[in-house]
Amino acid sequence: MINEQQVKQLFANYTSDYNPKDPKIALKIAHTYKVAENSKAIAESLGLSEEDVELAWLIGMLHDIGRFEQIKRYQTFSDAQSVDHAEFGADLLFKEPGLIKDYIETREYDNLIETAIREHNKYRISDKLDDRTKMFANIIRDADKIDIFRVQVEEPIEGIYGVPFECIKSQPLSDQVLEQVKAHTAVLRSTKISYLDYYVGHFSLAFELVYPYSRKLTIQQGYLAQLLTIQVEDENTQQKLDYIKKEIEDFLFA
C-alpha cells in the first residue's frame, strides 16, 4: 500500500527546499526518520496488520512536516511564538497545498492520518476519537516522546535552549513542576518558569507513554537514563532531581 522508499524520496525532495544543512532543519529531518521507526516498532508490538503498520510509519514520516515551513516563515520552532506546528502541518497536508496526495494514493485513510497528526502534540488527545483513531494517535505520540529523549542527549543543548548547560543546571526547579512529576503527568508548558523546568519537563514525558513496548523501547535506547544522570550544585535542587529520577525509573520498570 505504501512504498517506503518512494515516501522517503518525496520527503527528501520536500526538505531539500529548506536547506538540510541548517542545524535546525537537519535536527527535524533526523527526528522524522527516528519517529517513523519508533512508530513502526510500536505498531508491530501491538500485532497490527501489515497495512496498519505501514500507516503508523507514514504518520511518523509526516507528523512534523509543518516544522520546515514553520522555521522558514517564523525562524523558530516555538509554537507559542509562531503557529501550532501540528495544526500547521495537517493543513499543509490536507488543505492547501494538499501534500498528502503525493505520499499515499488512496484517500481512505485521510481522516485517520490527519487526526493523528493534529493530535500528536496536544497535552491531552480529544475524548471524541473512535478507538482506532485513538490508537494511531497514541502510537505517534509515544513514538515522538521517545525520540525527544534522544534529541535532548544528541543535539547541542545551547542549540535547543539558547543557553549553555551550566546555565540550565544553575537554575531552581519550580515546585509546580515537581508536583506534576509527583502526580505522574507531563509538565504543562504554562507552569514552567526556569530553563531547568523546561529541561526536566522533558523527563516527565515518560509518564505519558501509553504502550508497554514504548516504555521498553525507552529503556533499550537509554537516552532518558542519560538525561536522568544530571547533577547540580544546589543540594535542595539535586534532592528534587534524585526524587524525579526514582519516580521515573520505578514507572518505567513497573
N, C-alpha and C positions, 0 to 999 in steps of 0.2 A: 504493500500500500504506500509506504513512504520510502523513498530512495535516500538513504542517509548520505551517501557521497554527493548526491545532487544538492541536497539541503545544505551541506557543509560548503559546497562551492558557491551556492547562491548567497549564503551568509558571508563568505569571504569577499565576494564581489560587492555586497552591500556595504560592508565595513571598510572596504578599500577607499571609499569616498570620504572617510572620516580620519585619515592619517593614522593607520595602525601603529606607527612608531611613537605616537604620542603616548606617554606612560598611562594616562587615564583611559585612553581608548584600548590600549593593549591589556590593561587590567580587566576591562569588561569583556573583551574577546576571550581571554583565558577563562574568566569566570563562567561565561556562557557554556563553553565546552565541558567544564567540570560539572556544572549543574545538570547538563543534559545526561552526562554519565551517571551522576547520582540518581537522577530521576529514573533512568532505565533500570538501575540496580534495585531500587526500591520497588518498582513495578514488578520486576521479576520475583522479588522476595514474596510478593503477595499472590503469586501464582496466576497472574493475569494472562490473558491470551496474547499471542504474538502481536496482534493488531493493537491492543491496548498498551502493550509495552512500547510499541513504536509511537503511539500517540503521546505517552508520557515523555519519551525522549524528545519529540518535536516541541512539546510545550517548553521543555527545558531550553531548547535551542532558541526559542522565540520570546521567552519570558522577559528579557531585558532589552528587547530591540529598541525600546524608546530611549534608552540611555545615550545612544550615539547622537541622535538629533538633539537630545537634551543638552549635551555638552557643547554641541555646535552652536545652539541658539543662546544658551544661558551661561556657558563657561563654568558650570557647576553640576555636581551630582546631588546637590542638596535639593530634595523635593520641596522643602519648606521655602527655599529661596527661588524656586522656579516652577516646576509642574510635578504632579504625581506621575512618576515615570511609568508605573504600571498602566494607569489610565491612558497616558500619552501613547505608550507602545501599542495598546489594544486598539486605540483609534487609528494609528498608522496601519495596522494590520487589517482592520475590519471596516473602517470608514474610508477616508482618503489618505493615502492613495490605494488602499486595498491590497497591501503587500501579501496577504495570506494566500492569494491565488497563485503566487509564484512557488509556494512551498508545499502545497498539497492540492491536488486537483479536485477532489470531491468536496462539496460544501456540507456534507452530512455531519461533520464534527465541529463546524464553526462555532456554534453556541457554547459547546463544552470547552473548546480551546480558548475562546475569548473570555469566558467567565473565569477560568483557571488563571489566566494571565492577569486579569483585573484584580483578582483576589490575592495574588501571591505576596503582596507587600503590606496587606492590611493587618492591623493589630489583632482583629478577630474577623474570621470569614462570616459571610452572611448566613443567617439561620434559615434562609429561604431556599437553599440549594437542595436539589434532589441528591440521593445517596451517591449516585455515580459521579456526578459533577463534584460533589464534596470530596470524594476520594481523590480525584485528579488534582483538585485544588490543594489538598493536604500533601500529596506527593511532591508537587513543585515547591510548596512552602518548606517542607522538610529538606528537600534537595538544596534549596537556596541557602537555608540556615547553615547546613553542614559546610558549604563552601565558604561562607562568611568567616568561619573559623580559620580556614586555610589562608584567606586573604589577609586576615589580621596578623598572621605569622610570616607569610612570604613577602608581602608588599611593604615598602618602606613606611614606617609609622608616620613620619613627617608628611609624606605624600597623602596619607589618609586623613590625618587630623590637623595638619598645618603647623604642628609644634613638635619639638623633639620628645622622645620617650621620657627623658628625665623630667621634663615639664609635667607630663601626664602623671608620673609617679609622685611628684611633689604636692599634688593637689589632694583635697579631702574627698571622702566618699560620702555622699548625701544620705541622711537617714531614710529618706523616701525610697531611694534605690535599694537600700538594704532590706527595708520592709517588704518590697516586692519580691526580692530574692527569697526571703523567708516564706512568702506565700507561694513560691514555686511558679511564678509567672514571668513573662517577659517584661522588661522595664519600659514603661511609657516614655516616649521621647519628651513629652511635656514636663516630666519630673526630673529630667537630667539637667544638672547645673554645671558641674565641673567636667573637665576633659576625662578625668578618671571615671566619672559617672558614665560617660559615653563608652569608654573602653570596657568597663565591667558590664555595661548593658548588653554587650555582645555575648558575654558568657551566659547570660540568662536565657538566651535563645534555646539553650539545651532543654529547658523545662517545657518548651512548646513542641518538641519533636513528638509526632503522633505515632509513628510506626516503630515496632521493636527493631527492625533492621536499620532504621535511621540512627537509633542510639548505638547499635553495633558498629555501623559504618563510622560514626563519630569517634568511637573508641579505637577502631582499627587505624584510622587515618592519623590520630594522635595530635592533631593541631590544637584542639581545645585543651588537652593535657598540657601542652607547651604554654598556652596562654595563662593557665592557672598557676604557673610557677612564679608569677610576678612577685617581686619583693620590693617593699618600700621602706623608707627610713622611719616614718612615723609609726610608733608602736600600736597606737589605737587603730589606725587605718589598716595595719598589717593583720591585726586580730580579726577585723571585719573580713578581709580578703581570705584569711585562712578558714573562716566560717563558711564563706561562699564556696570555696574550693571543696570542702567536705560535703556540703549540701548537693552540689552538682555531681560529685563523684558517687555519692550514695544513690542519687536519682538514676544516673546512667547505668550503674551496675546492679540495680534492684532486680 
